[in-house]
Amino acid sequence: MEAANTKLITVEVAYALPDEQVILSLEVPENTPVEQAIKRSGILERYPQINMDSDKVGIFGKICKLDATLNHKDRIEIYRPLIADPKESRRQKAEMEKKHKAAEAAND
């Protein structure tokens, strides 16, 4: 139980999968580090695939360290590892579109 004179702040912990997104709201004492808030949220039990040693975290889209101090109404975001390199994906998509246009032009 928190001391009576400790001010509580409200924060959110967010995690998204391709087909599901969860945002958990919780109250923590002022000056709580990101890692402690994540653990208190219960999200690690709900999603055991989250790896605090390797997965990156951020506050409102800005990468931060696990020992970063939270402010009232901060949203902690837990990022999944990338499956594919975004630059390579864009290159492959552009190449496919180019081939598709060439095939359409040949059929006209």
Secondary structure, DSSP 4 states (H G I P E B T S, - for coil): ---TTPPEEEEEEEEEETTEEEEEEEEEETT-BHHHHHHHHTHHHH-TT--TTTS-EEETTEEE-TTPBP-TT-EEEEPPPPSS-HHHHHHHHHHHHHHHHHHHHHH-
